[in-house]
């Protein structure tokens, strides 16, 4: 009677998770009566009872190990990558073998006990691991922490590999800290979700948190120091700036004001200036130079303009530089003025803003 109650409990625990219709005999079961419905196809395998029993030998140990390593119940159509993996088809197959052996020889106590054993082990293995958000700090329902084919030892090795070299990253590689830490957290979190009772998984999560906090803190301190050094460098450069007078326009052609306004607009088009407000003054310099481009033979006119930029840091000192401006004649009309290039060796320097 105790045996019958145990088998009934195990069968209910399996439910639809294993996909087998395990039906206990309806009439009161004696010790020799079958534990399952032997009319079911899965319990009518043609091999001998002994062979079926021996083929499932060691199944419990394999299932328990797969569960412990977090590679139990994967897709049977996909390669899991772990030599210890057990797919979702394994338990139904072992139950089918032992159930068939039991149906062939229902009086055999060894076959009967082995069937009860495999049912219990498969039932326990099908249960999801109990995790704690307070302990692990990860949401195991998140897809990031689901890697069916990777066992716990492999995930822990991946965690160590992701953190490798974190403290040796150069300042220009600071963006990699977050990338590597996200990977390490994902691997350690997946290992924890597979084996929350394994102290190594919790230790891995704690190690990731500590290591990444130290790396991010170090990077933030370096960034802060760089900002201090840069400001000091700028302040020193400002202190040593040589002030000169903003050059007067040497343009003698007509429409100087209109040309100056066109130069301001031309600086905005390629985003050298966000708006014309960034430009205090533009002085047209020299005269128009005419020519034709090589190859296309398109006529062009080029002129120099010296630009006085707005005082961004409000220290009363402004920078001025010179650019080459050009326009082309296409379809019988001249194009809008545009910036062609920065002019090397042309007027540039620092002056008092006015």
Secondary structure, 3 states (H helix, E strand, C coil): CHHHHHHHHHHHHHCCCCCCCCCCCCCCCCCCCCCCCCCCHHHCCCCCHHHHHHHCCCHHHHHHHHHHHCCEEECCCCCCCCCCCEEHHHHHHHHHHHHHHHHHCCCCHHHHHHHHHHHHHHHHHHCCCCCCHHHHCCCCCCHHHCCCCCCHHHHHHHHHHHHCCHHHCCHHHCHHHHHHHHHHHHHHHHHHHHCCCCHHHHHHHHHHHHHHHHHHHHHHHHHHHHHHHHHHHHHHHHHCCCECCCCCCCCCCCCHHHHHHHHHHHHHHCCCCCCHHHEEEEEEEEEEEEEECCCCCCEEEEEEEEEEECCCCCCCEEEEEEEEEEEEEECCEECCCEEEEECCCCCCEEEECC
